[in-house]
Amino acid sequence: MDLIIPQENIVHLDYKDWYLNSKRVPDKLSEHYDEFYKYHKEICLRGCVMDGLFINPFLYWHLNFWNTEVDILDEYNRISQKYSNPLLRDNEWIITNEIERAHEQRKGLVLLGVRRLAKSVIESSYIGWGATFDENSQNIIAGLNAPDIKLITDKLDKGLNFLPEAWRWQRVEDNWKAQVTLGIKTRAGERIPFSQILIRNLDGGANEEAIAGTKPRKLIIDEIGKGSFLRAFQAATPGFTTPFGWGCSPILVGTGGDMQSFQDAKGLMFDAANFNFLDYPDAKGGTRRHGLFLSNSFRMEGKDHSTLGAYLEKPKESPLHQVPMLVSNKEKADKFLDDKLENLRQAGDRVAYLKEKMYYPKEVDDIFLNEDTNIFDIDAAKRQKARLLENERTGTPVILYDDGQGVKHEFTDKLPISNFPLKNSDMKDAPVVIYEFPISDPPYGLYVAGVDPYRQGKAAYSTSLGSVYIYKRMHALTGEKYQDMFVASYCARPEKKETWEEQARMLIKYYNARTLCENDEISFIDYMIAKGDSHYLEKQPAWLQEIVPNTTVHRDFGIHRSAEKIRDFLHGCLKKYSEEVIHEEKDDDGLVISQTKGMAKIFDPVLLEEMIQYNETGNFDRIIAAELAIALAMKLNPMIGTIGGIGDPRINALFNKKEKLKLFAPSSSMFSSRKNKLFS
């Protein structure tokens, strides 16, 4: 969206007349001194126009009056640094223009992106800009920890000292851990304040009232991926809410690679508009929108020397070609990243590989990867999710009911939950989703279910869901073979828990499924018993003794997850399932040229998203239910027997058009153009 150029009294300025290009600056005794700095102050507050192009006021301030460390080659061709004006890159052009647009629309700006984006330089400059010119203003620097805050305050402290003397305020208060007040100290000792810089540590989210009671004119919150910040931000909003809208445009910033506690950051990033922040269309297209994202393309090593005129594709005669600029070269930037990722992949360092993807994200979702505790194949999950959404293969939503003759289904317009993590504003009363309807009179043991109930409480204020997954075993029965995959799911939290329990019970009966239930919360088990359906429930498995020989937990039904070894075993079941080779293609010499793994058999895009985002501290209800179903199926295999594998013609039919036996008749492809129903 274009910026609104102020028409009244806007200065038209050639590049040669920018302050940084001034060959002679009037000294303090000159009669032109006050007029000169008043002129440039006006540009710092209102911006200017060059060849019809609006140069926003913050950008002019930043390039002409702020200073920072800039990399250079010294006289000995060594990489060194000098303290000078920042370089103009497309990074600064985009960010400062979006800050200006946020000011115009009285909204906030959330920015996430690549490392070395110049975020701390821009943040310090932004606060310095407000504190220098905005009388009686509070300019707030907030962060999740002290070291990150200090990086900004150090740059701000030094930058203020290098401003022109005409604009350089004295420090009436000088405490960079709490408050700095700019103003004048008279010879008589009187302190006359002009503006304040407030420093607030949110302490990882523990200090929710850190910004409450302030009245910010400029507000930044740094490294928002490092903890919870939304409560602290919401506590601050009354201080800048006016009858005319927000009197402050908060700038919230995060960088790839620091996303250890990113739920708040992700919630804001993908729901920016509802928080009154600017939002943008996703680069992949579709309907998804999010906050401002600057990808790996904007990395420092991927820049070419160019001009502002060339960047904006102006005619050769435009004076904008006089403005030097470093412009992103996507091909060069991607090659830097791809080469590094390939080296790390070959070295087998998974943590370093994921961290590199987070530091230099190609897609907005890469920022929220977790390098420490995610055991799943993230890239494979992302590919499968994209494939499902592209082909609109997300199952058939139904409501189950009992007509007295058994469980039946009816189609519904109610939509399944599509967000993870769940927002409080999301509708949680979701339907059952069918990927393949049950066969007629299914034998007991063909289908198994994993159930993760939720605790009773105020449903409207919880993001935890009750989850059920129905899994169809690969099982020999009357000469037929059945796919070893999930065929239905139910993930919801309706207003009444009884609604969820009844739909979950009917789903189990619909598939005649042997059911392994998580029993740390036993209300669903009690519900099944009360309805006379306890025969569907698996007793506490004897194989738990193999995993935790000394366990003292003994319950009639289900499985507990209180022991780390049990959790590791269950996670390993889903991991093994998703990484097992289900199809191979070989060349004429018998060498494997491609493999397809079990991730391709998961048809729930939100389960895939949970696998992409998995960590040890989050709420992953779908994963728990899915891995319970797989664990039960794996333990039943030696008792009931399985058939299939790489040589199974039904699996081959997923990927080989020459196979005569087709899995999804009449279509020969797993993802045909037909919608809704995965199977006919």
Buried (B, 14 or more C-beta within 10 A) or exposed (E): EEBEBEEEEBBEBEBEBBBEEEEEBBEEEEEEBEEBBEBBBBBBBBBBBBBEBBBBBBBBBBBBBBBBBBEEEEEEEEEEEEEBBBBBBBBBBBBBBBBBBBBEBBBBBBBBBBBBBBBBBBBBBBBBBBBBBBEEBBBBBBBBBEEBBBBBBEBBBBBBEBBBEBBEBBBBBEEBEEBBBBBEEEEEEEEEBBBBBBBBBBBBBEBBEBBBEBBBBBBBBBBBBBBBBBBBBEBBBEBBEEEEEBBBBBBBBBBBBBBBBBBBBBBBBBBBEEBBBBBBEBEEEEEEBBBBBBBBBBBBEBBEEBBBBBBBEBEEEBBBBBBEBBBBBEEBBBEBBEEBBEEBEEEEEBEBBBBBBBBBBBBBBBBBBBBEEBBBBBBBBBBBBEBBBEBEBBBBBBBBEEEEEEBBBEEEEBEBBEBBBBEEEBEBBBBBBBBBBBBEEBEEBBBBBBBBBBEEEEBEEBBBBBBBBBBBBBBEBEEEBBBBBBBBBBBBBBEEBEBBBBBBBBBBBBBBBBBBBBBBBBBBBEBBBEEEBBEBBBEBBEEBEEBBEEBEBEEEBBBBBEBEEBBEBBBBBBBEBBBBEBBBEEEEEEEEEEEBBBBBBBBBBBBBBBBBBBBEEBBBBBBBBBBBBBBBBBBBBEEBEBBBEEEBBBBBBBBEEEBEEBBBEEBBBBBBEBEEBBBE
